[in-house]
């Protein structure tokens, strides 16, 4: 048929693809498929806002550490109370973030590509505060926490850059929360112009990375 191209896979590779898709894991797929996945992850990383100043080639190398997970509608990536297992990037589809309050589900947000979520798990691995459920057929890339820990221990510059960026986001959220609470109790907003990363932490992070 016009417009269709024959896929160069053999029968055996098609079978491996079907099995990998059913189990949600594509680690056993061939090099062409995994190269396409890695390229998609690199582009998504550059669009997150956390690593947007990093060259695409460097992000491609970092993307090799991500795992591909595919979900049918209604499938959960994790549920509220599960241990934090990693950080997720949405490559396609939609994920609902849902919190159970007294037996009633509340949808906190619906996320699409190239949004990411679950980044706090890379820092503390604390139990999930909400569930993540696929709304439609969805593909995500996962950075497992043990993998991230290994990258940090080895001094990987992008892992350190990501840690610093996530820390900055959390500091910003914390300050916004302080301002909100200040408004509620009629306090003035705190002066944050002189707030900075502690010198020892700043020196540690800057000693192993060149900023872009």
Residue, then its C-alpha position, 0 to 999 in steps of 0.5 A: x500500500x502507498x505510504x507504508x514502508x516495510x519494517x526491516x525487522x525479522x520475525x524473531x525481532x517482531x516477537x521480541x518487540x511484542x513481548x517487550x511491549x506487553x511487559x512494558x520493558x524494551x531493554x531487550x529490543x534491537x539497537x535501531x529501536x533503542x536509538x530512537x528511544x534514546x533520542x526521544x529522551x534526550x529531546x524531552x530532557x532538553x524541554x523539561x526546564x531542568x536541563x534545557x541549557x545542555x547540548x543535545x549530544x550530552x543529553x543523548x549520553x545521559x538518556x542511555x540511563x533511562x528505561x522505557x515503560x509503556x502503559x495502557x489506559x488505566x495502568x499505574x506507574x506507581x500508587x500513593x504510598x509506594x516507595x519513590x523509585x525514580x523520575x519520569x519523563x512523558x514521551x507520549x500520551x497522558x498521565x493523571x496524578x491522583x490523590x486518595x483522600x478518605x477513599x475518594x480520588x482527586x485528580x491533581x493534574x493531567x500531564x502530557x509530553x514533555x512534562x516530567x514528574x516524581x523528581x523528588x524520589x531521586x533525592x529522598x525515595x520517600x513514599x509517593x504522595x499520589x498515584x500516577x495513572x495512564x489516561x490513554x496509551x502512554x510511553x514514559x522514560x524512567x530514571x531509576x533512583x539506584x541508577x541516579x545514585x550511581x551516577x552521582x557517586x561517580x561524579x557524573x556532571x549531568x547528574x550533579x547538574x540535575x540535582x542542583x536544578x531540582x534543588x533550586x526548584x524545591x527551594x523556590x516552591x518552599x519560598x512560595x509556600x512561606x509567602x503563602x503562609x505569610x499572607x494567611x497570617x498577615x506577615x510581610x513576605x520574607x526578603x529572599x534576595x540574600x538567600x543562597x546555597x550554603x557555601x560548602x554545598x555550592x563548592x561541592x557542586x561547582x567543583x565537578x561541573x561546568x555551567x552552560 
